[in-house]
Amino acid sequence: MRPHPVQPAQAVLVCAALALAGGCGSGSDSQGSPPPPTNVLVVVLDDWGVDMFAPAGVHPDAPSLPALEGLASQGVYFSRAYVAPTCSPTRSQILTGRYSFRTGIGEPIAQWQSVPALAFDEVTLPEVFDNAAPRPVASAAIGKWHLGSLAVGDADHPNLQGFDWFEGTLGNLFFGQRFDDYTKITNGVAQPSTEYATSEQVDDALERIAVLPQPWLLCLGFNAPHQPFHAPPATLHGYALSGDPDATPNLHYKAALEALDTELGRLLASMPPNVRANTTVFVIGDNGTPNEATTPPAIDGQNKGSLFEGGVRVPLIVAGKHVAQPGRTSDALVHSVDLFATVADLLETDFRAGVGDARPIDSLSFVELLRDAAAAPSRTEVFHERFSPNGPGPYVGRGWMLRNERWKLIRRDGQADQFYDMQGLELEGPALDLGALDFEQQAAYDALVMRLAAILGS
């Protein structure tokens, strides 16, 4: 295991804050030349819903995450960010800017099987930069991938999808693998690893950052706090853990999340100060918290995997030199597909030229929301879906959600529509009675039904 000191959370946050402002060292190169275009670090946490982030105010017993909370205080916390209800669809949306029904990724990919996965004719962010960026953009993906399969790219899938470097896991830690005993892939080559995965992924990211020419795109996908539930190294968290992790999943989940926070703090504090000051950081969950790890007031059965708020609403933090008025919260609706256009904007790239054809792109850049707190929101609605199996269809078990500022519709095959007035609510609460809607409610319901049909027909 590569040695690294565990720093107190306060020191991590202070150094990270100073680095953001150009402290802990010089914020520009020794020649005084203009800084290069921004680097972009996209961090994806696996199974992290708003109930597990104290600033969201959704759950009274959310864990303390000083590095993530500190990053939010240095940037913008988007309180109404939405993703797919499971991991692979969200990851495909971030990299392609396209809804799931366009890519055929509607559920987690069984990467060990010969099943459909993210097709090679989909154009990913690193390919957009290769095709259209005004200057070279280096790229790397570290950690969990979960977009390929045995039939589609297998261990080479991340590199074949445009990343210059991949180092991590092809999917979840299943079939007896543990966070301290798993198969790691480095540019298509498998090798065993016995280092704690969260720590190793930070080590790998730091090693890559040290050699990447600026500007760069680095996607860091943590396996944590996803199952298997486990006891992280005791130096990384403050929970008293004992016994079978599956018997106390809430505590073990929180310990894994706190360990991740510690290691993310180390990553931010350990980046060269001039590089850190020139990097825009995105942190997002890929879906809501797993049902096994939730406690009330989270609603049983309405968490990860569902189209309810607990399954699709996650924390999103953006911090860096492009963020004006840091320390604010935005209630603008943001969709996981929107990271695609936003990252392209930050790297001064015309994503349409990079895609190279007229295929539908659903991504809306929210760069102006970073630069100006008073800017108008990029979107007025968010749409998500779930279906199986992956591929071109036909599908079974299909469901959709569509919400705007106030109203929300959930439609699922074989079930009655569920319609909600979300005004003032963090979770859905009881559905409105479709047979007793007043004039305003009926108009809002009809508008969402028509809009859903228009999206699916586009």
C-alpha positions in Angstrom: 0.0 0.0 0.0 1.4 3.4 -0.9 1.9 5.4 2.3 0.1 8.6 2.9 -0.6 10.5 6.1 -4.2 10.9 7.3 -4.7 14.6 7.8 -7.2 16.0 10.3 -10.4 17.2 8.5 -9.8 20.8 9.5 -6.4 20.9 8.0 -7.6 19.2 4.8 -10.3 21.8 4.4 -8.0 24.8 5.1 -5.4 23.6 2.6 -8.1 22.8 0.0 -9.6 26.3 0.5 -6.3 27.9 0.2 -5.5 25.9 -2.9 -8.7 27.0 -4.5 -7.7 30.6 -4.0 -4.1 29.9 -5.1 -2.7 29.4 -1.6 -0.6 26.6 -0.1 1.9 27.8 -2.8 1.8 29.9 -5.9 -1.4 30.1 -7.8 0.4 30.8 -11.2 3.5 29.6 -12.9 6.9 31.2 -12.2 6.9 33.0 -15.5 3.7 34.9 -14.7 2.0 33.7 -17.9 -1.8 33.4 -18.1 -3.1 30.2 -16.6 -4.1 27.5 -19.1 -7.8 26.7 -19.7 -9.4 25.1 -16.8 -9.0 21.5 -15.9 -12.1 19.6 -15.0 -12.4 17.0 -12.3 -15.7 15.0 -12.3 -16.2 13.0 -9.1 -19.0 10.5 -9.0 -20.0 8.9 -5.7 -21.8 5.5 -5.9 -25.2 5.5 -4.2 -25.2 9.0 -2.6 -28.6 10.6 -2.2 -29.6 14.0 -0.7 -30.5 12.4 2.6 -26.8 11.7 3.2 -25.7 15.3 2.8 -26.4 17.5 5.8 -26.5 20.8 3.9 -29.5 19.4 1.9 -31.5 19.5 5.1 -33.5 16.3 4.1 -32.4 14.0 7.0 -31.7 14.9 10.6 -29.1 12.2 11.0 -27.0 12.8 7.9 -23.2 12.1 8.4 -20.7 14.8 8.8 -18.7 15.2 5.6 -16.3 18.1 6.2 -14.4 17.9 2.9 -17.6 17.8 0.8 -19.3 20.4 2.9 -16.2 22.6 2.7 -16.1 22.2 -1.1 -19.8 23.3 -1.2 -18.8 26.4 0.8 -16.2 27.2 -1.8 -18.6 26.7 -4.8 -22.3 26.2 -5.6 -24.5 23.5 -4.1 -27.3 22.6 -6.5 -30.1 21.4 -4.2 -32.3 20.1 -7.0 -30.0 17.9 -9.1 -31.5 14.8 -10.7 -29.9 11.6 -12.0 -31.1 8.2 -13.2 -32.3 5.8 -10.4 -29.4 3.5 -11.0 -25.7 3.9 -11.8 -24.9 2.9 -15.4 -27.6 5.1 -16.9 -26.3 8.2 -15.0 -22.8 7.6 -16.0 -23.8 7.2 -19.7 -25.8 10.4 -19.5 -22.8 12.4 -18.1 -20.5 11.2 -20.8 -22.9 11.4 -23.8 -25.4 14.2 -22.8 -28.2 11.9 -24.0 -31.2 10.4 -22.3 -31.3 6.7 -21.6 -33.8 5.8 -24.2 -31.4 7.2 -26.8 -28.4 5.2 -25.6 -30.3 2.0 -24.6 -28.8 2.1 -21.1 -31.7 1.9 -18.7 -30.4 -0.3 -15.9 -27.1 -1.4 -14.4 -24.9 -3.3 -16.9 -23.9 -6.9 -16.0 -20.4 -6.3 -17.3 -19.3 -9.9 -16.9 -21.9 -11.1 -19.4 -22.3 -10.8 -23.2 -25.0 -8.1 -22.9 -25.5 -4.7 -24.5 -23.5 -1.8 -23.1 -22.6 1.8 -24.1 -22.2 1.4 -27.8 -19.1 2.6 -29.6 -21.1 4.9 -31.9 -22.0 7.0 -28.9 -19.7 10.0 -28.7 -18.3 10.6 -25.2 -16.8 13.8 -23.7 -13.1 12.8 -24.4 -14.1 12.0 -28.0 -15.8 15.4 -28.2 -12.5 17.0 -27.1 -10.4 14.9 -29.5 -12.7 16.0 -32.4 -13.3 19.7 -31.7 -11.4 21.2 -28.7 -9.4 24.3 -29.7 -6.4 22.7 -28.0 -5.5 19.2 -26.8 -7.4 18.0 -23.7 -5.8 15.1 -21.9 -8.3 12.6 -20.4 -8.3 9.9 -17.7 -10.9 7.8 -16.0 -10.1 6.4 -12.5 -12.2 4.1 -10.4 -15.5 2.5 -11.2 -16.5 2.4 -14.9 -19.6 0.3 -15.3 -20.4 1.1 -18.9 -18.9 -1.8 -20.8 -19.6 -5.6 -20.9 -18.0 -8.8 -22.0 -19.6 -8.3 -25.4 -18.8 -4.6 -25.8 -15.2 -3.7 -25.2 -14.7 -5.8 -22.0 -11.6 -4.5 -20.2 -10.7 -2.2 -23.0 -14.1 -0.4 -23.0 -13.0 2.8 -21.2 -10.1 3.3 -23.6 -12.1 2.4 -26.7 -14.6 5.1 -25.5 -12.0 7.8 -25.8 -10.1 8.0 -22.5 -6.4 8.2 -22.8 -6.0 6.3 -19.5 -8.2 4.1 -17.4 -7.4 2.6 -14.0 -10.0 1.1 -11.8 -12.8 -1.5 -11.8 -15.1 -2.4 -14.6 -18.1 -2.4 -12.3 -19.2 -3.2 -8.8 -17.3 -5.3 -6.4 -19.3 -8.5 -6.7 -18.6 -12.3 -6.6 -16.5 -12.3 -3.5 -14.5 -9.2 -4.2 -14.0 -6.8 -1.4 -12.9 -3.2 -1.0 -9.5 -4.5 0.0 -9.3 -7.5 -2.4 -10.5 -6.9 -5.9 -9.5 -7.0 -9.6 -8.1 -3.7 -10.9 -7.8 -2.9 -14.6 -5.1 -0.6 -15.9 -5.6 0.2 -19.6 -7.1 -3.3 -20.3 -4.7 -5.3 -18.1 -6.1 -7.0 -15.0 -4.2 -7.3 -11.7 -5.2 -8.1 -8.1 -5.2 -5.3 -5.6 -5.4 -5.5 -1.8 -5.2 -1.8 -1.1 -8.4 -0.2 0.2 -10.2 0.8 -3.0 -11.2 4.3 -1.9 -7.7 5.2 -0.9 -6.2 3.6 -4.0 -8.5 5.5 -6.3 -7.3 8.8 -4.7 -3.7 7.6 -5.0 -4.3 6.8 -8.7 -6.0 10.1 -9.4 -3.1 12.0 -7.8 -0.5 10.0 -9.8 -2.4 10.8 -13.0 -2.8 14.5 -12.2 0.9 14.7 -11.6 1.6 13.8 -15.3 -1.4 15.0 -17.2 -0.7 18.1 -19.4 -3.1 20.9 -18.8 -5.9 21.3 -19.7 -7.3 17.9 -18.7 -10.5 16.0 -17.9 -10.3 13.5 -15.1 -13.4 11.4 -14.2 -13.0 9.8 -10.7 -15.7 7.2 -10.0 -15.6 5.9 -6.5 -17.0 2.4 -5.7 -18.0 3.7 -2.3 -20.3 3.9 -0.5 -21.9 1.1 -2.7 -22.2 -2.4 -1.4 -20.5 -4.6 -0.2 -21.0 -2.9 3.1 -17.7 -3.0 5.0 -15.6 -1.5 7.8 -13.1 1.0 6.2 -9.7 1.5 7.8 -10.3 3.0 11.2 -8.1 6.0 10.6 -10.5 7.2 7.8 -13.8 7.5 9.8 -15.2 8.0 13.3 -17.8 5.2 13.6 -17.6 2.4 16.1 -18.2 -0.7 13.9 -18.5 -4.3 14.8 -20.2 -7.5 13.6 -21.6 -8.3 10.3 -21.8 -5.2 8.1 -25.1 -6.4 6.6 -26.6 -6.4 10.0 -25.9 -2.7 10.5 -25.9 -1.3 6.9 -26.7 2.3 7.9 -23.6 2.6 10.1 -21.3 0.8 7.7 -22.6 2.8 4.8 -22.0 6.1 6.7 -18.5 4.9 7.7 -17.7 4.2 4.0 -19.0 7.6 3.1 -17.0 9.3 5.8 -13.9 7.5 4.7 -14.5 8.6 1.1 -14.9 12.2 2.4 -11.5 11.9 4.2 -9.8 10.7 1.1 -11.5 13.2 -1.2 -10.2 15.9 1.2 -6.7 14.4 0.8 -7.0 14.5 -2.9 -8.0 18.2 -3.0 -5.3 19.2 -0.5 -2.6 17.1 -2.2 -3.0 18.5 -5.7 -0.3 21.0 -6.7 -1.7 24.4 -5.7 -1.4 26.0 -9.1 -3.2 23.0 -10.7 -5.9 22.9 -8.0 -6.5 26.7 -8.5 -6.9 26.0 -12.2 -9.4 23.1 -11.8 -13.2 23.1 -11.7 -14.5 20.3 -9.6 -17.9 18.6 -10.0 -19.1 16.2 -7.3 -22.3 14.2 -7.9 -24.1 11.0 -6.7 -25.0 8.5 -9.4 -28.4 7.7 -7.8 -30.1 7.8 -4.4 -29.1 6.0 -1.2 -29.7 2.3 -1.2 -32.9 1.3 0.7 -30.9 -1.0 3.1 -28.9 2.0 4.4 -31.7 4.5 4.8 -33.7 5.3 8.0 -36.9 7.4 8.4 -37.8 10.1 7.4 -36.6 8.4 4.1 -39.5 6.5 2.8 -39.0 2.7 2.6 -39.0 1.5 -1.0 -38.6 5.0 -2.5 -34.9 5.2 -2.6 -32.2 3.9 -5.0 -33.8 2.2 -8.0 -37.0 4.1 -7.7 -38.2 7.2 -9.6 -39.2 8.9 -6.4 -37.1 11.8 -5.0 -35.1 9.4 -2.8 -34.0 7.5 -5.9 -33.2 10.3 -8.3 -32.3 13.4 -6.3 -28.7 13.7 -5.3 -26.2 16.3 -4.2 -24.3 18.2 -6.9 -21.4 20.5 -5.9 -19.4 22.6 -8.4 -16.4 24.6 -7.2 -13.5 26.3 -9.0 -12.3 29.5 -10.7 -15.4 29.8 -12.9 -17.8 29.9 -9.8 -18.8 33.4 -8.8 -20.1 34.2 -5.4 -19.0 30.9 -3.8 -20.8 29.5 -0.8 -24.3 29.7 -2.3 -27.1 27.2 -2.9 -28.9 27.1 -6.2 -32.4 25.6 -6.4 -32.3 25.5 -10.2 -33.3 22.2 -11.8 -30.2 20.4 -13.1 -30.1 17.0 -14.9 -27.2 14.6 -15.1 -27.0 15.0 -18.8 -26.2 18.7 -18.3 -22.7 18.0 -17.1 -21.8 17.0 -20.7 -22.5 20.5 -22.2 -21.3 22.3 -19.1 -17.9 20.6 -19.1 -17.6 21.2 -22.8 -18.3 24.9 -22.2 -15.7 25.1 -19.5 -13.1 23.7 -21.9 -14.2 26.1 -24.7 -15.4 23.3 -26.9 -18.4 23.2 -29.3 -19.9 19.9 -28.3 -22.1 19.8 -31.4 -19.1 20.0 -33.6 -17.4 17.3 -31.4 -20.4 15.0 -31.8 -20.2 15.5 -35.5 -23.8 14.7 -36.6 -27.4 15.7 -35.9 -28.2 13.1 -33.2 -30.3 14.5 -30.4 -28.3 15.9 -27.5 -30.4 16.5 -24.3 -27.7 18.4 -22.4 -28.2 22.0 -21.4 -25.1 23.9 -20.1 -25.4 25.6 -16.7 -22.2 27.5 -17.0 -24.0 30.8 -16.6 -25.4 29.6 -13.3 -21.8 29.1 -12.1 -20.7 32.6 -13.3 -23.8 34.5 -12.2 -26.0 33.7 -9.3 -28.8 35.8 -10.9 -28.7 33.9 -14.2 -31.8 32.3 -15.5 -32.0 28.5 -15.0 -31.0 26.4 -18.0 -34.0 24.1 -17.8 -37.5 24.2 -16.6 -38.0 20.4 -16.2 -36.2 17.2 -15.5 -37.0 13.8 -17.0 -35.7 10.4 -16.0 -36.7 6.8 -16.7 -35.9 3.2 -15.9 -36.3 0.2 -18.2 -34.9 -3.3 -18.9 -33.1 -5.0 -20.5 -30.4 -2.7 -21.9 -30.2 -2.4 -25.6 -32.6 -1.4 -28.3 -35.7 -3.0 -26.8 -38.5 -4.1 -26.6 -38.4 -3.2 -22.9 -40.2 -4.4 -19.8 -40.7 -2.8 -16.4 -40.5 0.7 -17.9 -41.1 3.8 -15.9 -40.7 7.5 -16.3 -40.7 10.6 -14.1 -41.1 14.2 -15.2 -41.1 17.2 -12.9 -41.0 21.0 -13.2 -40.6 23.6 -10.6 -43.7 22.5 -8.8 -45.4 19.5 -10.2 -44.2 15.9 -10.7 -45.5 12.9 -12.6 -44.5 9.3 -12.2 -45.8 6.8 -14.8 -45.0 3.1 -14.7 -46.1 0.3 -16.9 -49.2 -1.4 -15.6 -49.8 1.1 -12.8 -51.9 4.2 -12.4 -50.1 7.6 -12.8 -48.9 9.2 -9.6 -49.1 13.0 -9.6 -47.6 15.3 -6.9 -47.6 18.9 -5.9 -44.0 19.3 -4.8 -44.3 22.9 -3.5 -42.4 23.1 -0.2 -41.7 19.3 -0.1 -38.4 17.4 0.0 -40.1 14.0 -0.6 -43.2 13.3 -2.5 -45.7 12.6 0.3 -49.1 11.3 -0.8 -50.1 11.4 -4.4 -52.9 13.7 -5.4 -56.2 12.0 -6.2 -56.5 12.0 -10.1 -60.2 11.9 -9.8 -60.5 15.0 -7.7 -58.0 17.5 -9.2 -59.0 21.1 -9.2 -58.6 23.3 -12.3 -54.9 24.2 -11.6 -53.9 20.7 -10.8 -55.7 19.2 -13.8 -54.0 21.7 -16.1 -50.6 20.9 -14.6 -51.2 17.2 -14.9 -52.3 17.4 -18.5 -49.3 19.5 -19.4 -46.9 17.0 -17.9 -48.6 14.1 -19.7 -48.3 15.9 -23.0 -44.7 16.9 -22.4 -43.8 13.3 -21.5 -45.2 12.1 -24.7 -43.3 14.8 -26.6 -40.0 13.8 -25.0 -40.4 10.1 -25.7 -41.4 10.9 -29.3 -38.4 13.1 -30.0 
